[in-house]
Amino acid sequence: MVIFLRQCALCVLVAFLASWGLMAQADSVPSGLDKVVLDQRVIDLTNTLDSTTKAQLIAQLAALEQRKGSQIAVLLVPGTDGASIEEFANHWFRTWKLGRKGIDDGILLLVVKDERKVRIEVGYGLEGAVTDLLANRIIEEHIKPAFRQDDYAGGVQRGVNDLVLLVDGETLPQDAPWSWTPEAYTLFLALILGAVGGVLVSARKLHWRGALATLAVVTTTLTLVAVIGGREWAIYPLAVPFLMLMSGALFGALWLARTVFYMVLGLLSYSTGLLLTNHYVRELSFIYWLVLPLAGLVVLGLYLLLFVLMKTAWSQSRVAFFIQLAVVAAVYAVAGFVLDEGLNGWLLAFPMSSCAALVIFGNVAGGSDSGGSGSSGSSSSSSSDGGFSGGGGSSGGGGASGSW
């Protein structure tokens, strides 16, 4: 028990020191930029923007702040002094205190000219309007193409125009919708037929000689249809059998592991439904509708595992259970205190303490009389006095980065 208490105390100490160290690292000012006065909406340390463009941007951003209250700032620097662009942008976002206090509706457009990198850092209050997906679209479709032509003023102006549009509640102009060509339909049909054939062969409902004969008939038929229709046909004699064989081998192997087969089939059905909805009904964000549900299932599984571990620890020793629970609560308190982000910080501390709980309860539930050590950490914010600032500056790292 003494060893267990000692390791629990060490767990809290490690969490505190790790969080404090990350906070100190985030607060460090890159050398050469500690004298920058953040008193304008547009700061160009590379002397890239001409006075006319700079004045136009300042007027546009001032009008946005007057109209909506949100703040957008533009910063052009030659380099980051070895820091990643994400850390660099987050540091200056917090230092600048962009956005209104308590709302954090600020955005920083950062251009690192010599390193050919750009980032859009978004405050908590605007993450719903300027999602990571939209920020990436702005960078990829409007900023980077201009920067590749050495049109830095044009790229910055287009990026600011898009951000102002989103903050005002409007949407970005849509590209021409992608439409299926006859060739795409044909190749997709080959994939489906190959998958069905592979399953039938694995289930011994179709002999391999019959499968090869079907392959030849399908390839010949699709090629003849393309020739009669006056379309490009040369790709079919190669692409159709290749796709059918590849799809057949994959789904034939999956059929042998029936559980995995049905899981893959369900995922493909869900993804196909998203594609059809996106094409015929309304535009969908695949990050929210595909990646996030999968991530949610993983998180749910981890919390179910934590529940089982806590239940096991409870059945082994009530005293040890409450000691472990107290250690987890201490980790949560330390993380929330060090983050110093108000409600957002305490919410962020919850998953950190949950990870610590998995380690602590997992070690004890595994049969040893010792507690694991959980680690948690994050970054804090720095401040500046005076100048162009709204008192905000809280960002969860939302936005996007790119290189040209």
C-alpha positions as CSV (number, residue, x, y, z in Angstrom):
1,M,0.0,0.0,0.0
2,V,2.9,2.4,0.8
3,I,4.3,1.7,-2.7
4,F,0.9,2.3,-4.2
5,L,0.5,5.7,-2.4
6,R,4.0,6.7,-3.4
7,Q,3.3,6.0,-7.1
8,C,0.0,7.8,-6.9
9,A,1.8,10.9,-5.6
10,L,4.3,10.5,-8.3
11,C,1.5,10.4,-10.9
12,V,0.2,13.8,-9.7
13,L,3.7,15.3,-9.7
14,V,4.4,14.1,-13.2
15,A,1.1,15.5,-14.5
16,F,1.8,18.9,-12.8
17,L,5.4,19.1,-14.1
18,A,4.4,18.1,-17.6
19,S,1.6,20.6,-17.8
20,W,3.8,23.3,-16.3
21,G,6.6,22.6,-18.8
22,L,4.3,22.7,-21.8
23,M,2.8,25.9,-20.5
24,A,6.3,27.5,-20.2
25,Q,7.2,26.3,-23.7
26,A,4.0,27.7,-25.2
27,D,4.6,31.1,-23.4
28,S,8.2,31.4,-24.8
29,V,8.5,34.2,-27.3
30,P,10.4,33.3,-30.5
31,S,13.7,35.2,-30.7
32,G,13.7,38.2,-32.9
33,L,10.0,38.9,-32.6
34,D,9.8,39.8,-28.9
35,K,9.8,43.5,-29.9
36,V,6.8,43.3,-32.2
37,V,4.1,45.8,-31.2
38,L,0.6,44.3,-31.8
39,D,-1.1,47.6,-32.4
40,Q,-2.6,47.0,-35.9
41,R,-4.9,44.6,-37.7
42,V,-2.3,43.9,-40.4
43,I,1.4,43.6,-39.5
44,D,3.9,42.9,-42.3
45,L,7.4,42.2,-41.1
46,T,8.5,41.1,-44.6
47,N,7.7,44.3,-46.4
48,T,5.6,42.3,-48.9
49,L,2.3,44.2,-48.9
50,D,2.2,47.6,-50.5
51,S,0.6,50.5,-48.6
52,T,-2.6,50.5,-50.7
53,T,-3.3,46.8,-50.1
54,K,-2.4,47.1,-46.4
55,A,-4.8,50.1,-46.0
56,Q,-7.5,48.3,-47.8
57,L,-7.2,45.2,-45.6
58,I,-7.2,47.3,-42.4
59,A,-10.3,49.1,-43.5
60,Q,-12.0,45.8,-44.4
61,L,-11.2,44.2,-41.1
62,A,-12.2,47.3,-39.1
63,A,-15.5,47.3,-40.8
64,L,-16.0,43.7,-40.0
65,E,-15.2,44.3,-36.3
66,Q,-17.7,47.2,-36.3
67,R,-20.3,45.1,-37.9
68,K,-20.0,41.8,-36.2
69,G,-17.6,42.3,-33.2
70,S,-15.2,39.6,-34.5
71,Q,-11.5,40.3,-35.0
72,I,-9.4,39.1,-37.9
73,A,-5.6,39.9,-37.9
74,V,-3.0,39.3,-40.6
75,L,0.6,38.7,-39.7
76,L,3.5,38.2,-42.3
77,V,6.8,37.1,-40.9
78,P,10.0,35.8,-42.5
79,G,10.4,32.7,-40.4
80,T,9.3,30.9,-37.2
81,D,12.8,30.4,-35.7
82,G,12.5,26.6,-35.7
83,A,9.0,26.4,-34.2
84,S,6.2,24.6,-36.0
85,I,3.7,26.9,-37.7
86,E,0.9,25.6,-35.5
87,E,2.8,26.5,-32.3
88,F,3.9,29.8,-33.7
89,A,0.4,30.8,-34.8
90,N,-1.2,29.7,-31.5
91,H,1.4,31.7,-29.6
92,W,0.7,34.9,-31.4
93,F,-3.0,34.4,-31.4
94,R,-2.9,34.3,-27.6
95,T,-0.5,37.1,-27.3
96,W,-2.6,39.3,-29.6
97,K,-5.7,38.4,-27.6
98,L,-7.8,38.2,-30.8
99,G,-11.6,38.2,-30.4
100,R,-13.9,39.5,-27.6
101,K,-13.2,38.3,-24.1
102,G,-15.4,35.3,-23.2
103,I,-16.4,34.9,-26.8
104,D,-13.0,34.3,-28.4
105,D,-14.3,35.2,-31.9
106,G,-10.9,35.9,-33.4
107,I,-8.9,34.7,-36.5
108,L,-5.3,35.0,-37.3
109,L,-4.0,34.6,-40.9
110,L,-0.3,33.9,-40.6
111,V,2.1,33.9,-43.6
112,V,5.6,32.6,-43.1
113,K,7.1,33.8,-46.3
114,D,10.7,32.4,-46.3
115,E,9.4,29.0,-45.2
116,R,6.6,29.1,-47.7
117,K,4.0,28.2,-45.1
118,V,0.6,29.7,-44.3
119,R,-1.9,29.0,-41.5
120,I,-5.4,30.1,-40.4
121,E,-5.8,30.0,-36.6
122,V,-9.4,30.1,-35.5
123,G,-10.7,31.0,-32.0
124,Y,-13.1,28.9,-30.1
125,G,-16.0,31.2,-30.8
126,L,-15.7,30.9,-34.6
127,E,-14.9,27.2,-35.0
128,G,-18.5,26.6,-36.0
129,A,-18.4,29.2,-38.8
130,V,-14.8,28.6,-39.9
131,T,-14.4,24.9,-39.7
132,D,-11.0,23.2,-40.3
133,L,-12.4,21.9,-43.6
134,L,-13.4,25.4,-44.8
135,A,-10.0,26.9,-43.6
136,N,-8.2,24.2,-45.6
137,R,-10.4,25.1,-48.7
138,I,-9.4,28.7,-48.4
139,I,-5.7,27.9,-48.2
140,E,-5.8,25.3,-51.0
141,E,-8.1,27.0,-53.4
142,H,-7.4,30.7,-53.0
143,I,-4.3,31.5,-51.0
144,K,-1.7,28.9,-52.2
145,P,-2.4,29.3,-56.0
146,A,-1.8,33.0,-55.7
147,F,1.3,32.6,-53.6
148,R,2.8,30.1,-56.1
149,Q,2.5,33.0,-58.7
150,D,4.3,35.3,-56.2
151,D,1.0,37.2,-55.8
152,Y,1.2,37.6,-52.1
153,A,-1.1,40.6,-51.9
154,G,-3.7,38.8,-54.0
155,G,-3.5,35.6,-51.9
156,V,-3.8,37.5,-48.6
157,Q,-6.7,39.6,-50.0
158,R,-8.6,36.5,-51.2
159,G,-8.1,34.7,-47.9
160,V,-9.3,37.7,-45.9
161,N,-12.3,38.0,-48.3
162,D,-13.3,34.4,-47.7
163,L,-12.9,34.7,-43.9
164,V,-15.0,37.9,-43.8
165,L,-17.6,36.1,-45.8
166,L,-17.8,33.1,-43.4
167,V,-17.8,35.4,-40.3
168,D,-20.7,37.3,-41.8
169,G,-22.6,34.0,-42.0
170,E,-22.4,33.4,-45.7
171,T,-20.9,30.4,-47.6
172,L,-17.9,30.1,-49.8
173,P,-18.6,29.9,-53.6
174,Q,-18.9,26.3,-54.6
175,D,-16.9,24.7,-57.4
176,A,-18.6,23.0,-60.2
177,P,-20.1,19.7,-58.9
178,W,-18.4,16.6,-60.0
179,S,-20.5,14.3,-62.2
180,W,-20.0,10.7,-63.0
181,T,-18.9,9.9,-66.5
182,P,-19.9,6.7,-68.3
183,E,-16.4,5.4,-67.8
184,A,-16.7,5.9,-64.1
185,Y,-20.0,4.0,-64.0
186,T,-18.5,1.2,-66.0
187,L,-15.5,0.8,-63.7
188,F,-17.6,1.0,-60.6
189,L,-19.8,-1.7,-62.0
190,A,-16.7,-3.9,-62.6
191,L,-15.8,-3.5,-58.9
192,I,-19.3,-4.6,-57.8
193,L,-19.4,-7.6,-60.1
194,G,-15.9,-8.6,-59.0
195,A,-16.9,-8.4,-55.3
196,V,-20.0,-10.5,-55.9
197,G,-18.1,-13.1,-57.9
198,G,-15.4,-13.3,-55.2
199,V,-17.9,-13.9,-52.5
200,L,-19.7,-16.6,-54.6
201,V,-16.4,-18.4,-55.3
202,S,-15.4,-18.3,-51.6
203,A,-18.8,-19.6,-50.6
204,R,-18.4,-22.4,-53.2
205,K,-21.5,-21.3,-55.1
206,L,-19.5,-20.5,-58.2
207,H,-16.6,-22.5,-59.7
208,W,-13.4,-20.7,-60.6
209,R,-13.8,-21.7,-64.2
210,G,-17.2,-20.1,-64.3
211,A,-15.8,-17.0,-62.6
212,L,-13.2,-16.7,-65.3
213,A,-15.8,-17.2,-68.1
214,T,-18.0,-14.5,-66.5
215,L,-15.0,-12.2,-66.3
216,A,-14.3,-12.6,-70.1
217,V,-18.0,-12.1,-70.9
218,V,-18.3,-9.0,-68.8
219,T,-15.1,-7.5,-70.2
220,T,-16.1,-8.2,-73.8
221,T,-19.6,-6.8,-73.3
222,L,-18.5,-3.6,-71.7
223,T,-15.9,-3.0,-74.4
224,L,-18.4,-3.6,-77.2
225,V,-20.8,-1.2,-75.5
226,A,-18.1,1.5,-75.4
227,V,-17.2,0.9,-79.0
228,I,-20.8,1.1,-80.2
229,G,-21.4,4.2,-78.1
230,G,-18.4,5.9,-79.7
231,R,-16.5,6.3,-76.4
232,E,-12.9,5.6,-75.5
233,W,-12.7,1.8,-75.2
234,A,-9.0,0.9,-75.1
235,I,-8.9,1.1,-71.3
236,Y,-11.7,-1.5,-70.8
237,P,-9.8,-4.7,-71.8
238,L,-7.2,-3.9,-69.1
239,A,-9.0,-2.0,-66.4
240,V,-12.2,-4.1,-66.2
241,P,-10.6,-7.5,-65.6
242,F,-8.0,-6.0,-63.2
243,L,-10.7,-4.3,-61.1
244,M,-12.9,-7.4,-61.1
245,L,-10.0,-9.6,-60.0
246,M,-8.8,-7.2,-57.3
247,S,-12.3,-6.7,-55.9
248,G,-13.0,-10.4,-56.1
249,A,-9.9,-11.4,-54.3
250,L,-10.5,-8.8,-51.5
251,F,-14.1,-9.6,-50.8
252,G,-13.5,-13.3,-51.3
253,A,-10.9,-13.2,-48.5
254,L,-13.2,-11.0,-46.3
255,W,-16.0,-13.6,-46.7
256,L,-13.8,-16.1,-44.9
257,A,-13.8,-13.8,-41.9
258,R,-17.5,-13.2,-41.7
259,T,-17.5,-10.6,-38.9
260,V,-15.0,-8.4,-40.7
261,F,-16.9,-8.9,-43.9
262,Y,-20.1,-7.5,-42.5
263,M,-18.3,-4.7,-40.8
264,V,-16.6,-3.6,-44.1
265,L,-19.9,-4.0,-45.9
266,G,-21.7,-1.8,-43.3
267,L,-19.0,0.9,-43.6
268,L,-19.1,0.8,-47.4
269,S,-22.9,1.1,-47.3
270,Y,-22.7,4.1,-44.9
271,S,-20.1,5.8,-47.0
272,T,-22.1,5.2,-50.2
273,G,-25.2,6.7,-48.5
274,L,-23.1,9.8,-47.6
275,L,-21.9,10.1,-51.2
276,L,-25.4,9.9,-52.6
277,T,-26.8,12.4,-50.1
278,N,-23.9,14.8,-50.8
279,H,-24.5,14.5,-54.5
280,Y,-28.3,14.5,-54.8
281,V,-29.6,16.1,-51.5
282,R,-27.3,18.5,-49.8
283,E,-23.5,19.0,-49.3
284,L,-22.1,17.1,-46.3
285,S,-18.9,17.4,-44.4
286,F,-17.3,14.0,-44.5
287,I,-15.2,14.8,-41.5
288,Y,-18.3,15.2,-39.4
289,W,-20.3,12.4,-40.9
290,L,-17.6,9.7,-41.3
291,V,-14.5,10.4,-39.3
292,L,-16.2,11.8,-36.2
293,P,-18.7,8.9,-35.8
294,L,-15.8,6.4,-36.0
295,A,-13.8,8.5,-33.5
296,G,-16.9,8.6,-31.2
297,L,-17.2,4.8,-31.3
298,V,-13.5,4.6,-30.2
299,V,-14.1,7.0,-27.4
300,L,-17.2,5.2,-26.3
301,G,-15.3,1.9,-26.2
302,L,-12.5,3.4,-24.1
303,Y,-15.0,4.7,-21.5
304,L,-16.7,1.3,-21.5
305,L,-13.3,-0.2,-20.8
306,L,-12.8,2.4,-18.0
307,F,-16.1,1.4,-16.5
308,V,-15.2,-2.3,-16.4
309,L,-11.8,-1.5,-14.9
310,M,-13.4,0.7,-12.2
311,K,-16.0,-2.0,-11.5
312,T,-13.2,-4.6,-11.1
313,A,-11.2,-2.3,-8.8
314,W,-14.3,-1.7,-6.7
315,S,-14.8,-5.4,-6.2
316,Q,-11.2,-5.9,-5.2
317,S,-10.8,-3.2,-2.6
318,R,-13.1,-0.3,-1.7
319,V,-10.3,1.6,0.1
320,A,-8.0,1.3,-2.9
321,F,-10.8,2.3,-5.2
322,F,-11.4,5.6,-3.4
323,I,-7.7,6.3,-3.3
324,Q,-7.4,5.7,-7.0
325,L,-10.5,7.9,-7.6
326,A,-8.9,10.7,-5.5
327,V,-5.7,10.5,-7.6
328,V,-7.8,10.9,-10.8
329,A,-9.6,13.9,-9.2
330,A,-6.2,15.4,-8.3
331,V,-5.0,14.9,-11.9
332,Y,-8.1,16.6,-13.2
333,A,-7.7,19.5,-10.7
334,V,-4.0,20.0,-11.6
335,A,-4.7,19.9,-15.4
336,G,-7.6,22.4,-15.1
337,F,-5.6,24.7,-13.0
338,V,-2.5,24.7,-15.2
339,L,-4.5,25.1,-18.4
340,D,-6.1,28.3,-17.0
341,E,-8.6,28.6,-19.8
342,G,-11.8,29.0,-17.7
343,L,-14.6,26.6,-18.6
344,N,-12.8,25.4,-21.8
345,G,-9.8,24.5,-19.8
346,W,-11.8,22.4,-17.3
347,L,-13.6,20.7,-20.1
348,L,-10.2,19.9,-21.8
349,A,-8.9,18.5,-18.5
350,F,-11.6,15.9,-18.4
351,P,-10.3,13.6,-21.2
352,M,-6.8,14.1,-19.8
353,S,-7.9,12.8,-16.4
354,S,-9.8,10.0,-18.2
355,C,-6.5,8.8,-19.8
356,A,-4.9,8.9,-16.3
357,A,-7.8,6.9,-14.9
358,L,-7.3,4.2,-17.6
359,V,-3.7,3.8,-16.5
360,I,-4.4,4.0,-12.7
361,F,-7.4,1.6,-12.6
362,G,-5.9,-0.6,-15.4
363,N,-2.8,-1.3,-13.4
364,V,-4.7,-2.2,-10.2
365,A,-7.3,-4.2,-12.0
366,G,-4.6,-6.2,-13.6
367,G,-3.8,-7.7,-10.3
368,S,-0.9,-5.6,-8.9
369,D,-1.1,-3.5,-5.7
370,S,0.3,-0.4,-7.4
371,G,-1.2,2.5,-9.3
372,G,-0.1,3.6,-12.7
373,S,0.9,7.0,-13.6
374,G,-1.2,9.2,-15.8
375,S,0.2,12.1,-17.7
376,S,-1.6,15.2,-18.8
377,G,-0.5,18.5,-20.2
378,S,-1.3,21.3,-22.4
379,S,-0.4,24.8,-23.1
380,S,-1.4,28.1,-21.6
381,S,-1.7,31.5,-22.9
382,S,0.4,34.6,-22.8
383,S,-0.7,38.2,-22.8
384,S,0.2,41.6,-24.2
385,D,-0.7,45.0,-23.1
386,G,-2.4,47.7,-25.2
387,G,-2.6,47.7,-29.0
388,F,-5.1,46.0,-31.3
389,S,-6.6,43.4,-29.0
390,G,-10.1,42.4,-28.0
391,G,-9.3,40.5,-24.8
392,G,-9.9,37.1,-26.3
393,G,-7.2,34.9,-27.6
394,S,-8.4,31.4,-26.8
395,S,-8.0,28.9,-29.6
396,G,-8.1,25.1,-29.5
397,G,-5.8,24.8,-32.4
398,G,-8.6,24.9,-35.0
399,G,-7.9,26.0,-38.5
400,A,-5.6,24.8,-41.2
401,S,-2.1,25.0,-42.5
402,G,-0.5,24.7,-45.9
403,S,2.8,25.1,-47.8
404,W,3.2,26.4,-51.4
